[in-house]
Amino acid sequence: MRRVPVRMCIVCRKLVPRTDMIRMVKNEERGILWDEEYSLSGKGVYICRKRECIAEFIEGRKFRKNFGKLLNSVCLDKLKEVKG
Ligand SMILES: [Zn+2]
């Protein structure tokens, strides 16, 4: 059986199989980009799909400070969609 690589959730810091995570990429010019296909290059930003983690990433003070300005509306809408 092939092992699925794990990544650390940027919010709760748990190691989660990559396939269960949301991946975004931090692009120097374009900010944070949604990367569902794992195809973009750049620094990966991973979040597990837990509601709390997504909510914290969108609304938490710490993440707002670091990523708020970079998050484009496409990403934000997608995150809200996953969060439900
Ligand atoms: Zn998490």
PDB file of the backbone (N, CA, C, O) and the ligand in Angstrom, with CONECT records:
HET     ZN  A 101       1
ATOM      1  N   MET A   1       0.840  -1.207   0.000  1.00  0.00           N
ATOM      2  CA  MET A   1       0.000   0.000   0.000  1.00  0.00           C
ATOM      3  C   MET A   1       0.865   1.243   0.000  1.00  0.00           C
ATOM      4  O   MET A   1       1.833   1.355   0.752  1.00  0.00           O
ATOM      5  N   ARG A   2       0.492   2.168  -0.858  1.00  0.00           N
ATOM      6  CA  ARG A   2       1.251   3.401  -0.942  1.00  0.00           C
ATOM      7  C   ARG A   2       0.882   4.332   0.199  1.00  0.00           C
ATOM      8  O   ARG A   2      -0.295   4.524   0.504  1.00  0.00           O
ATOM      9  N   ARG A   3       1.856   4.883   0.800  1.00  0.00           N
ATOM     10  CA  ARG A   3       1.575   5.811   1.896  1.00  0.00           C
ATOM     11  C   ARG A   3       1.269   7.195   1.345  1.00  0.00           C
ATOM     12  O   ARG A   3       1.956   7.715   0.465  1.00  0.00           O
ATOM     13  N   VAL A   4       0.224   7.759   1.894  1.00  0.00           N
ATOM     14  CA  VAL A   4      -0.133   9.122   1.498  1.00  0.00           C
ATOM     15  C   VAL A   4       0.728  10.083   2.299  1.00  0.00           C
ATOM     16  O   VAL A   4       0.813   9.969   3.522  1.00  0.00           O
ATOM     17  N   PRO A   5       1.357  11.014   1.633  1.00  0.00           N
ATOM     18  CA  PRO A   5       2.161  11.972   2.389  1.00  0.00           C
ATOM     19  C   PRO A   5       1.299  12.830   3.309  1.00  0.00           C
ATOM     20  O   PRO A   5       0.167  13.175   2.969  1.00  0.00           O
ATOM     21  N   VAL A   6       1.833  13.164   4.455  1.00  0.00           N
ATOM     22  CA  VAL A   6       1.088  14.018   5.372  1.00  0.00           C
ATOM     23  C   VAL A   6       1.674  15.423   5.376  1.00  0.00           C
ATOM     24  O   VAL A   6       2.851  15.639   5.086  1.00  0.00           O
ATOM     25  N   ARG A   7       0.815  16.354   5.712  1.00  0.00           N
ATOM     26  CA  ARG A   7       1.229  17.749   5.837  1.00  0.00           C
ATOM     27  C   ARG A   7       0.684  18.296   7.145  1.00  0.00           C
ATOM     28  O   ARG A   7      -0.267  17.751   7.706  1.00  0.00           O
ATOM     29  N   MET A   8       1.272  19.349   7.617  1.00  0.00           N
ATOM     30  CA  MET A   8       0.806  19.928   8.859  1.00  0.00           C
ATOM     31  C   MET A   8      -0.215  21.026   8.595  1.00  0.00           C
ATOM     32  O   MET A   8       0.015  21.930   7.792  1.00  0.00           O
ATOM     33  N   CYS A   9      -1.334  20.931   9.280  1.00  0.00           N
ATOM     34  CA  CYS A   9      -2.354  21.975   9.189  1.00  0.00           C
ATOM     35  C   CYS A   9      -1.780  23.247   9.805  1.00  0.00           C
ATOM     36  O   CYS A   9      -1.238  23.229  10.910  1.00  0.00           O
ATOM     37  N   ILE A  10      -1.906  24.323   9.086  1.00  0.00           N
ATOM     38  CA  ILE A  10      -1.320  25.575   9.540  1.00  0.00           C
ATOM     39  C   ILE A  10      -2.026  26.113  10.780  1.00  0.00           C
ATOM     40  O   ILE A  10      -1.472  26.935  11.511  1.00  0.00           O
ATOM     41  N   VAL A  11      -3.257  25.641  11.015  1.00  0.00           N
ATOM     42  CA  VAL A  11      -4.023  26.142  12.161  1.00  0.00           C
ATOM     43  C   VAL A  11      -3.846  25.245  13.395  1.00  0.00           C
ATOM     44  O   VAL A  11      -3.378  25.709  14.435  1.00  0.00           O
ATOM     45  N   CYS A  12      -4.217  23.965  13.281  1.00  0.00           N
ATOM     46  CA  CYS A  12      -4.170  23.108  14.475  1.00  0.00           C
ATOM     47  C   CYS A  12      -2.857  22.339  14.589  1.00  0.00           C
ATOM     48  O   CYS A  12      -2.594  21.702  15.609  1.00  0.00           O
ATOM     49  N   ARG A  13      -2.043  22.398  13.556  1.00  0.00           N
ATOM     50  CA  ARG A  13      -0.713  21.799  13.562  1.00  0.00           C
ATOM     51  C   ARG A  13      -0.721  20.283  13.652  1.00  0.00           C
ATOM     52  O   ARG A  13       0.291  19.669  13.990  1.00  0.00           O
ATOM     53  N   LYS A  14      -1.845  19.691  13.356  1.00  0.00           N
ATOM     54  CA  LYS A  14      -1.901  18.233  13.273  1.00  0.00           C
ATOM     55  C   LYS A  14      -1.384  17.783  11.921  1.00  0.00           C
ATOM     56  O   LYS A  14      -1.523  18.482  10.917  1.00  0.00           O
ATOM     57  N   LEU A  15      -0.783  16.598  11.915  1.00  0.00           N
ATOM     58  CA  LEU A  15      -0.369  16.020  10.652  1.00  0.00           C
ATOM     59  C   LEU A  15      -1.541  15.257  10.059  1.00  0.00           C
ATOM     60  O   LEU A  15      -2.125  14.386  10.702  1.00  0.00           O
ATOM     61  N   VAL A  16      -1.866  15.595   8.842  1.00  0.00           N
ATOM     62  CA  VAL A  16      -3.057  15.059   8.192  1.00  0.00           C
ATOM     63  C   VAL A  16      -2.659  14.594   6.791  1.00  0.00           C
ATOM     64  O   VAL A  16      -1.846  15.242   6.132  1.00  0.00           O
ATOM     65  N   PRO A  17      -3.230  13.463   6.328  1.00  0.00           N
ATOM     66  CA  PRO A  17      -2.939  13.042   4.952  1.00  0.00           C
ATOM     67  C   PRO A  17      -3.237  14.168   3.971  1.00  0.00           C
ATOM     68  O   PRO A  17      -4.278  14.822   4.041  1.00  0.00           O
ATOM     69  N   ARG A  18      -2.322  14.369   3.081  1.00  0.00           N
ATOM     70  CA  ARG A  18      -2.411  15.494   2.155  1.00  0.00           C
ATOM     71  C   ARG A  18      -3.738  15.540   1.410  1.00  0.00           C
ATOM     72  O   ARG A  18      -4.262  16.612   1.108  1.00  0.00           O
ATOM     73  N   THR A  19      -4.270  14.355   1.118  1.00  0.00           N
ATOM     74  CA  THR A  19      -5.503  14.283   0.336  1.00  0.00           C
ATOM     75  C   THR A  19      -6.720  14.783   1.125  1.00  0.00           C
ATOM     76  O   THR A  19      -7.760  15.075   0.535  1.00  0.00           O
ATOM     77  N   ASP A  20      -6.600  14.883   2.428  1.00  0.00           N
ATOM     78  CA  ASP A  20      -7.706  15.383   3.250  1.00  0.00           C
ATOM     79  C   ASP A  20      -7.568  16.871   3.556  1.00  0.00           C
ATOM     80  O   ASP A  20      -8.266  17.409   4.415  1.00  0.00           O
ATOM     81  N   MET A  21      -6.680  17.509   2.857  1.00  0.00           N
ATOM     82  CA  MET A  21      -6.425  18.904   3.177  1.00  0.00           C
ATOM     83  C   MET A  21      -6.754  19.835   2.022  1.00  0.00           C
ATOM     84  O   MET A  21      -6.864  19.437   0.862  1.00  0.00           O
ATOM     85  N   ILE A  22      -6.903  21.078   2.400  1.00  0.00           N
ATOM     86  CA  ILE A  22      -7.033  22.127   1.410  1.00  0.00           C
ATOM     87  C   ILE A  22      -5.637  22.638   1.150  1.00  0.00           C
ATOM     88  O   ILE A  22      -4.894  22.928   2.087  1.00  0.00           O
ATOM     89  N   ARG A  23      -5.281  22.750  -0.090  1.00  0.00           N
ATOM     90  CA  ARG A  23      -3.972  23.308  -0.378  1.00  0.00           C
ATOM     91  C   ARG A  23      -4.120  24.636  -1.087  1.00  0.00           C
ATOM     92  O   ARG A  23      -4.859  24.773  -2.062  1.00  0.00           O
ATOM     93  N   MET A  24      -3.406  25.591  -0.576  1.00  0.00           N
ATOM     94  CA  MET A  24      -3.290  26.858  -1.268  1.00  0.00           C
ATOM     95  C   MET A  24      -1.809  27.132  -1.413  1.00  0.00           C
ATOM     96  O   MET A  24      -0.975  26.493  -0.772  1.00  0.00           O
ATOM     97  N   VAL A  25      -1.502  28.077  -2.249  1.00  0.00           N
ATOM     98  CA  VAL A  25      -0.108  28.388  -2.503  1.00  0.00           C
ATOM     99  C   VAL A  25       0.100  29.874  -2.361  1.00  0.00           C
ATOM    100  O   VAL A  25      -0.706  30.686  -2.815  1.00  0.00           O
ATOM    101  N   LYS A  26       1.187  30.207  -1.728  1.00  0.00           N
ATOM    102  CA  LYS A  26       1.510  31.610  -1.585  1.00  0.00           C
ATOM    103  C   LYS A  26       2.428  32.022  -2.735  1.00  0.00           C
ATOM    104  O   LYS A  26       3.572  31.582  -2.846  1.00  0.00           O
ATOM    105  N   ASN A  27       1.881  32.874  -3.570  1.00  0.00           N
ATOM    106  CA  ASN A  27       2.600  33.323  -4.748  1.00  0.00           C
ATOM    107  C   ASN A  27       3.045  34.764  -4.523  1.00  0.00           C
ATOM    108  O   ASN A  27       2.261  35.609  -4.091  1.00  0.00           O
ATOM    109  N   GLU A  28       4.291  35.025  -4.817  1.00  0.00           N
ATOM    110  CA  GLU A  28       4.843  36.346  -4.514  1.00  0.00           C
ATOM    111  C   GLU A  28       4.048  37.484  -5.160  1.00  0.00           C
ATOM    112  O   GLU A  28       3.825  38.528  -4.547  1.00  0.00           O
ATOM    113  N   GLU A  29       3.632  37.266  -6.387  1.00  0.00           N
ATOM    114  CA  GLU A  29       2.960  38.355  -7.090  1.00  0.00           C
ATOM    115  C   GLU A  29       1.452  38.356  -6.915  1.00  0.00           C
ATOM    116  O   GLU A  29       0.816  39.409  -6.868  1.00  0.00           O
ATOM    117  N   ARG A  30       0.894  37.159  -6.821  1.00  0.00           N
ATOM    118  CA  ARG A  30      -0.571  37.080  -6.879  1.00  0.00           C
ATOM    119  C   ARG A  30      -1.223  36.748  -5.549  1.00  0.00           C
ATOM    120  O   ARG A  30      -2.442  36.600  -5.475  1.00  0.00           O
ATOM    121  N   GLY A  31      -0.430  36.632  -4.507  1.00  0.00           N
ATOM    122  CA  GLY A  31      -1.012  36.347  -3.201  1.00  0.00           C
ATOM    123  C   GLY A  31      -1.311  34.869  -3.009  1.00  0.00           C
ATOM    124  O   GLY A  31      -0.629  34.009  -3.566  1.00  0.00           O
ATOM    125  N   ILE A  32      -2.329  34.583  -2.221  1.00  0.00           N
ATOM    126  CA  ILE A  32      -2.689  33.196  -1.930  1.00  0.00           C
ATOM    127  C   ILE A  32      -3.613  32.670  -3.020  1.00  0.00           C
ATOM    128  O   ILE A  32      -4.648  33.265  -3.319  1.00  0.00           O
ATOM    129  N   LEU A  33      -3.224  31.558  -3.599  1.00  0.00           N
ATOM    130  CA  LEU A  33      -4.011  30.988  -4.687  1.00  0.00           C
ATOM    131  C   LEU A  33      -4.560  29.629  -4.291  1.00  0.00           C
ATOM    132  O   LEU A  33      -3.886  28.839  -3.630  1.00  0.00           O
ATOM    133  N   TRP A  34      -5.765  29.373  -4.695  1.00  0.00           N
ATOM    134  CA  TRP A  34      -6.395  28.067  -4.477  1.00  0.00           C
ATOM    135  C   TRP A  34      -5.689  27.043  -5.351  1.00  0.00           C
ATOM    136  O   TRP A  34      -5.457  27.296  -6.533  1.00  0.00           O
ATOM    137  N   ASP A  35      -5.348  25.900  -4.793  1.00  0.00           N
ATOM    138  CA  ASP A  35      -4.592  24.918  -5.572  1.00  0.00           C
ATOM    139  C   ASP A  35      -5.112  23.510  -5.336  1.00  0.00           C
ATOM    140  O   ASP A  35      -4.436  22.676  -4.735  1.00  0.00           O
ATOM    141  N   GLU A  36      -6.299  23.264  -5.807  1.00  0.00           N
ATOM    142  CA  GLU A  36      -6.914  21.973  -5.587  1.00  0.00           C
ATOM    143  C   GLU A  36      -6.180  20.845  -6.312  1.00  0.00           C
ATOM    144  O   GLU A  36      -6.201  19.697  -5.869  1.00  0.00           O
ATOM    145  N   GLU A  37      -5.545  21.172  -7.406  1.00  0.00           N
ATOM    146  CA  GLU A  37      -4.919  20.129  -8.221  1.00  0.00           C
ATOM    147  C   GLU A  37      -3.466  19.878  -7.840  1.00  0.00           C
ATOM    148  O   GLU A  37      -2.787  19.083  -8.490  1.00  0.00           O
ATOM    149  N   TYR A  38      -2.991  20.530  -6.819  1.00  0.00           N
ATOM    150  CA  TYR A  38      -1.591  20.379  -6.426  1.00  0.00           C
ATOM    151  C   TYR A  38      -0.647  20.692  -7.573  1.00  0.00           C
ATOM    152  O   TYR A  38       0.386  20.042  -7.730  1.00  0.00           O
ATOM    153  N   SER A  39      -1.000  21.676  -8.364  1.00  0.00           N
ATOM    154  CA  SER A  39      -0.236  21.908  -9.584  1.00  0.00           C
ATOM    155  C   SER A  39       0.586  23.188  -9.554  1.00  0.00           C
ATOM    156  O   SER A  39       1.489  23.361 -10.372  1.00  0.00           O
ATOM    157  N   LEU A  40       0.286  24.084  -8.625  1.00  0.00           N
ATOM    158  CA  LEU A  40       0.982  25.360  -8.633  1.00  0.00           C
ATOM    159  C   LEU A  40       2.280  25.275  -7.844  1.00  0.00           C
ATOM    160  O   LEU A  40       2.400  24.514  -6.884  1.00  0.00           O
ATOM    161  N   SER A  41       3.239  26.069  -8.272  1.00  0.00           N
ATOM    162  CA  SER A  41       4.464  26.111  -7.506  1.00  0.00           C
ATOM    163  C   SER A  41       4.405  27.283  -6.547  1.00  0.00           C
ATOM    164  O   SER A  41       3.640  28.227  -6.742  1.00  0.00           O
ATOM    165  N   GLY A  42       5.206  27.210  -5.534  1.00  0.00           N
ATOM    166  CA  GLY A  42       5.192  28.246  -4.506  1.00  0.00           C
ATOM    167  C   GLY A  42       5.117  27.594  -3.150  1.00  0.00           C
ATOM    168  O   GLY A  42       5.117  26.369  -3.027  1.00  0.00           O
ATOM    169  N   LYS A  43       5.053  28.423  -2.142  1.00  0.00           N
ATOM    170  CA  LYS A  43       5.024  27.904  -0.784  1.00  0.00           C
ATOM    171  C   LYS A  43       3.617  27.418  -0.453  1.00  0.00           C
ATOM    172  O   LYS A  43       2.668  28.202  -0.472  1.00  0.00           O
ATOM    173  N   GLY A  44       3.479  26.137  -0.151  1.00  0.00           N
ATOM    174  CA  GLY A  44       2.167  25.572   0.134  1.00  0.00           C
ATOM    175  C   GLY A  44       1.618  26.000   1.477  1.00  0.00           C
ATOM    176  O   GLY A  44       2.346  26.088   2.466  1.00  0.00           O
ATOM    177  N   VAL A  45       0.325  26.263   1.499  1.00  0.00           N
ATOM    178  CA  VAL A  45      -0.381  26.553   2.745  1.00  0.00           C
ATOM    179  C   VAL A  45      -1.448  25.483   2.881  1.00  0.00           C
ATOM    180  O   VAL A  45      -2.351  25.386   2.050  1.00  0.00           O
ATOM    181  N   TYR A  46      -1.341  24.677   3.936  1.00  0.00           N
ATOM    182  CA  TYR A  46      -2.258  23.549   4.091  1.00  0.00           C
ATOM    183  C   TYR A  46      -3.183  23.747   5.271  1.00  0.00           C
ATOM    184  O   TYR A  46      -2.765  24.189   6.341  1.00  0.00           O
ATOM    185  N   ILE A  47      -4.445  23.413   5.062  1.00  0.00           N
ATOM    186  CA  ILE A  47      -5.409  23.448   6.161  1.00  0.00           C
ATOM    187  C   ILE A  47      -6.219  22.159   6.110  1.00  0.00           C
ATOM    188  O   ILE A  47      -6.666  21.746   5.040  1.00  0.00           O
ATOM    189  N   CYS A  48      -6.409  21.524   7.264  1.00  0.00           N
ATOM    190  CA  CYS A  48      -7.278  20.355   7.273  1.00  0.00           C
ATOM    191  C   CYS A  48      -8.713  20.847   7.088  1.00  0.00           C
ATOM    192  O   CYS A  48      -8.987  22.039   7.235  1.00  0.00           O
ATOM    193  N   ARG A  49      -9.600  19.958   6.777  1.00  0.00           N
ATOM    194  CA  ARG A  49     -10.946  20.404   6.383  1.00  0.00           C
ATOM    195  C   ARG A  49     -11.897  20.610   7.553  1.00  0.00           C
ATOM    196  O   ARG A  49     -13.106  20.740   7.359  1.00  0.00           O
ATOM    197  N   LYS A  50     -11.369  20.639   8.739  1.00  0.00           N
ATOM    198  CA  LYS A  50     -12.240  20.895   9.891  1.00  0.00           C
ATOM    199  C   LYS A  50     -12.794  22.316   9.843  1.00  0.00           C
ATOM    200  O   LYS A  50     -12.082  23.268   9.525  1.00  0.00           O
ATOM    201  N   ARG A  51     -14.087  22.435  10.167  1.00  0.00           N
ATOM    202  CA  ARG A  51     -14.723  23.759  10.171  1.00  0.00           C
ATOM    203  C   ARG A  51     -13.966  24.760  11.018  1.00  0.00           C
ATOM    204  O   ARG A  51     -13.771  25.914  10.636  1.00  0.00           O
ATOM    205  N   GLU A  52     -13.542  24.280  12.191  1.00  0.00           N
ATOM    206  CA  GLU A  52     -12.901  25.194  13.142  1.00  0.00           C
ATOM    207  C   GLU A  52     -11.613  25.755  12.559  1.00  0.00           C
ATOM    208  O   GLU A  52     -11.291  26.929  12.744  1.00  0.00           O
ATOM    209  N   CYS A  53     -10.890  24.909  11.859  1.00  0.00           N
ATOM    210  CA  CYS A  53      -9.617  25.354  11.308  1.00  0.00           C
ATOM    211  C   CYS A  53      -9.838  26.369  10.187  1.00  0.00           C
ATOM    212  O   CYS A  53      -9.125  27.368  10.085  1.00  0.00           O
ATOM    213  N   ILE A  54     -10.824  26.098   9.360  1.00  0.00           N
ATOM    214  CA  ILE A  54     -11.111  27.020   8.267  1.00  0.00           C
ATOM    215  C   ILE A  54     -11.603  28.354   8.827  1.00  0.00           C
ATOM    216  O   ILE A  54     -11.197  29.425   8.376  1.00  0.00           O
ATOM    217  N   ALA A  55     -12.492  28.259   9.827  1.00  0.00           N
ATOM    218  CA  ALA A  55     -13.008  29.479  10.442  1.00  0.00           C
ATOM    219  C   ALA A  55     -11.871  30.292  11.063  1.00  0.00           C
ATOM    220  O   ALA A  55     -11.803  31.513  10.921  1.00  0.00           O
ATOM    221  N   GLU A  56     -11.002  29.594  11.739  1.00  0.00           N
ATOM    222  CA  GLU A  56      -9.887  30.271  12.386  1.00  0.00           C
ATOM    223  C   GLU A  56      -8.964  30.916  11.343  1.00  0.00           C
ATOM    224  O   GLU A  56      -8.448  32.016  11.539  1.00  0.00           O
ATOM    225  N   PHE A  57      -8.779  30.216  10.258  1.00  0.00           N
ATOM    226  CA  PHE A  57      -7.909  30.753   9.218  1.00  0.00           C
ATOM    227  C   PHE A  57      -8.505  32.012   8.592  1.00  0.00           C
ATOM    228  O   PHE A  57      -7.788  32.963   8.283  1.00  0.00           O
ATOM    229  N   ILE A  58      -9.821  32.006   8.410  1.00  0.00           N
ATOM    230  CA  ILE A  58     -10.470  33.165   7.794  1.00  0.00           C
ATOM    231  C   ILE A  58     -10.597  34.313   8.789  1.00  0.00           C
ATOM    232  O   ILE A  58     -10.376  35.473   8.443  1.00  0.00           O
ATOM    233  N   GLU A  59     -10.957  33.978  10.029  1.00  0.00           N
ATOM    234  CA  GLU A  59     -11.345  35.018  10.977  1.00  0.00           C
ATOM    235  C   GLU A  59     -10.332  35.287  12.078  1.00  0.00           C
ATOM    236  O   GLU A  59     -10.334  36.350  12.698  1.00  0.00           O
ATOM    237  N   GLY A  60      -9.464  34.306  12.310  1.00  0.00           N
ATOM    238  CA  GLY A  60      -8.522  34.468  13.422  1.00  0.00           C
ATOM    239  C   GLY A  60      -7.577  35.641  13.215  1.00  0.00           C
ATOM    240  O   GLY A  60      -7.123  35.916  12.104  1.00  0.00           O
ATOM    241  N   ARG A  61      -7.304  36.306  14.290  1.00  0.00           N
ATOM    242  CA  ARG A  61      -6.490  37.511  14.222  1.00  0.00           C
ATOM    243  C   ARG A  61      -5.104  37.238  13.630  1.00  0.00           C
ATOM    244  O   ARG A  61      -4.607  37.978  12.781  1.00  0.00           O
ATOM    245  N   LYS A  62      -4.517  36.174  14.100  1.00  0.00           N
ATOM    246  CA  LYS A  62      -3.161  35.832  13.684  1.00  0.00           C
ATOM    247  C   LYS A  62      -3.074  35.599  12.175  1.00  0.00           C
ATOM    248  O   LYS A  62      -2.151  36.061  11.503  1.00  0.00           O
ATOM    249  N   PHE A  63      -4.072  34.861  11.664  1.00  0.00           N
ATOM    250  CA  PHE A  63      -4.012  34.527  10.250  1.00  0.00           C
ATOM    251  C   PHE A  63      -4.448  35.690   9.375  1.00  0.00           C
ATOM    252  O   PHE A  63      -3.970  35.871   8.255  1.00  0.00           O
ATOM    253  N   ARG A  64      -5.370  36.471   9.922  1.00  0.00           N
ATOM    254  CA  ARG A  64      -5.774  37.674   9.191  1.00  0.00           C
ATOM    255  C   ARG A  64      -4.579  38.579   8.948  1.00  0.00           C
ATOM    256  O   ARG A  64      -4.403  39.167   7.881  1.00  0.00           O
ATOM    257  N   LYS A  65      -3.775  38.657   9.987  1.00  0.00           N
ATOM    258  CA  LYS A  65      -2.603  39.521   9.902  1.00  0.00           C
ATOM    259  C   LYS A  65      -1.629  39.024   8.836  1.00  0.00           C
ATOM    260  O   LYS A  65      -1.092  39.801   8.047  1.00  0.00           O
ATOM    261  N   ASN A  66      -1.417  37.713   8.838  1.00  0.00           N
ATOM    262  CA  ASN A  66      -0.435  37.149   7.907  1.00  0.00           C
ATOM    263  C   ASN A  66      -0.963  36.959   6.493  1.00  0.00           C
ATOM    264  O   ASN A  66      -0.234  37.143   5.518  1.00  0.00           O
ATOM    265  N   PHE A  67      -2.223  36.594   6.392  1.00  0.00           N
ATOM    266  CA  PHE A  67      -2.716  36.185   5.079  1.00  0.00           C
ATOM    267  C   PHE A  67      -3.896  37.011   4.573  1.00  0.00           C
ATOM    268  O   PHE A  67      -4.210  36.980   3.384  1.00  0.00           O
ATOM    269  N   GLY A  68      -4.547  37.748   5.469  1.00  0.00           N
ATOM    270  CA  GLY A  68      -5.773  38.439   5.114  1.00  0.00           C
ATOM    271  C   GLY A  68      -5.682  39.264   3.847  1.00  0.00           C
ATOM    272  O   GLY A  68      -6.554  39.197   2.980  1.00  0.00           O
ATOM    273  N   LYS A  69      -4.627  40.035   3.751  1.00  0.00           N
ATOM    274  CA  LYS A  69      -4.487  40.911   2.585  1.00  0.00           C
ATOM    275  C   LYS A  69      -4.228  40.116   1.312  1.00  0.00           C
ATOM    276  O   LYS A  69      -4.534  40.560   0.205  1.00  0.00           O
ATOM    277  N   LEU A  70      -3.651  38.920   1.501  1.00  0.00           N
ATOM    278  CA  LEU A  70      -3.256  38.127   0.337  1.00  0.00           C
ATOM    279  C   LEU A  70      -4.371  37.244  -0.192  1.00  0.00           C
ATOM    280  O   LEU A  70      -4.360  36.834  -1.353  1.00  0.00           O
ATOM    281  N   LEU A  71      -5.342  36.954   0.680  1.00  0.00           N
ATOM    282  CA  LEU A  71      -6.415  36.053   0.280  1.00  0.00           C
ATOM    283  C   LEU A  71      -7.318  36.725  -0.739  1.00  0.00           C
ATOM    284  O   LEU A  71      -7.933  37.750  -0.442  1.00  0.00           O
ATOM    285  N   ASN A  72      -7.405  36.170  -1.916  1.00  0.00           N
ATOM    286  CA  ASN A  72      -8.325  36.775  -2.879  1.00  0.00           C
ATOM    287  C   ASN A  72      -9.729  36.223  -2.681  1.00  0.00           C
ATOM    288  O   ASN A  72      -9.934  35.268  -1.931  1.00  0.00           O
ATOM    289  N   SER A  73     -10.687  36.833  -3.358  1.00  0.00           N
ATOM    290  CA  SER A  73     -12.078  36.476  -3.108  1.00  0.00           C
ATOM    291  C   SER A  73     -12.381  35.050  -3.553  1.00  0.00           C
ATOM    292  O   SER A  73     -13.256  34.399  -2.982  1.00  0.00           O
ATOM    293  N   VAL A  74     -11.679  34.563  -4.553  1.00  0.00           N
ATOM    294  CA  VAL A  74     -11.901  33.181  -5.003  1.00  0.00           C
ATOM    295  C   VAL A  74     -11.579  32.218  -3.870  1.00  0.00           C
ATOM    296  O   VAL A  74     -12.373  31.332  -3.554  1.00  0.00           O
ATOM    297  N   CYS A  75     -10.423  32.394  -3.265  1.00  0.00           N
ATOM    298  CA  CYS A  75     -10.015  31.553  -2.137  1.00  0.00           C
ATOM    299  C   CYS A  75     -11.008  31.637  -0.998  1.00  0.00           C
ATOM    300  O   CYS A  75     -11.404  30.629  -0.413  1.00  0.00           O
ATOM    301  N   LEU A  76     -11.389  32.837  -0.705  1.00  0.00           N
ATOM    302  CA  LEU A  76     -12.289  33.071   0.422  1.00  0.00           C
ATOM    303  C   LEU A  76     -13.629  32.369   0.190  1.00  0.00           C
ATOM    304  O   LEU A  76     -14.168  31.721   1.087  1.00  0.00           O
ATOM    305  N   ASP A  77     -14.151  32.510  -1.017  1.00  0.00           N
ATOM    306  CA  ASP A  77     -15.417  31.855  -1.342  1.00  0.00           C
ATOM    307  C   ASP A  77     -15.301  30.344  -1.247  1.00  0.00           C
ATOM    308  O   ASP A  77     -16.195  29.669  -0.738  1.00  0.00           O
ATOM    309  N   LYS A  78     -14.189  29.826  -1.744  1.00  0.00           N
ATOM    310  CA  LYS A  78     -13.986  28.369  -1.721  1.00  0.00           C
ATOM    311  C   LYS A  78     -13.886  27.866  -0.288  1.00  0.00           C
ATOM    312  O   LYS A  78     -14.444  26.826   0.060  1.00  0.00           O
ATOM    313  N   LEU A  79     -13.173  28.613   0.529  1.00  0.00           N
ATOM    314  CA  LEU A  79     -13.028  28.210   1.931  1.00  0.00           C
ATOM    315  C   LEU A  79     -14.389  28.186   2.625  1.00  0.00           C
ATOM    316  O   LEU A  79     -14.706  27.274   3.388  1.00  0.00           O
ATOM    317  N   LYS A  80     -15.173  29.208   2.338  1.00  0.00           N
ATOM    318  CA  LYS A  80     -16.483  29.285   2.961  1.00  0.00           C
ATOM    319  C   LYS A  80     -17.376  28.152   2.479  1.00  0.00           C
ATOM    320  O   LYS A  80     -18.215  27.642   3.221  1.00  0.00           O
ATOM    321  N   GLU A  81     -17.181  27.771   1.235  1.00  0.00           N
ATOM    322  CA  GLU A  81     -17.941  26.672   0.660  1.00  0.00           C
ATOM    323  C   GLU A  81     -17.616  25.363   1.387  1.00  0.00           C
ATOM    324  O   GLU A  81     -18.517  24.600   1.734  1.00  0.00           O
ATOM    325  N   VAL A  82     -16.335  25.112   1.611  1.00  0.00           N
ATOM    326  CA  VAL A  82     -15.919  23.892   2.292  1.00  0.00           C
ATOM    327  C   VAL A  82     -16.402  23.884   3.730  1.00  0.00           C
ATOM    328  O   VAL A  82     -16.821  22.857   4.264  1.00  0.00           O
ATOM    329  N   LYS A  83     -16.330  25.045   4.333  1.00  0.00           N
ATOM    330  CA  LYS A  83     -16.716  25.181   5.733  1.00  0.00           C
ATOM    331  C   LYS A  83     -18.228  24.959   5.898  1.00  0.00           C
ATOM    332  O   LYS A  83     -18.682  24.432   6.913  1.00  0.00           O
ATOM    333  N   GLY A  84     -18.976  25.361   4.903  1.00  0.00           N
ATOM    334  CA  GLY A  84     -20.415  25.126   4.906  1.00  0.00           C
ATOM    335  C   GLY A  84     -21.195  26.106   5.755  1.00  0.00           C
ATOM    336  O   GLY A  84     -22.420  26.012   5.839  1.00  0.00           O
TER     337      GLY A  84
HETATM  338 ZN    ZN A 101      -6.498  21.815  11.351  1.00  0.00          ZN2+
END
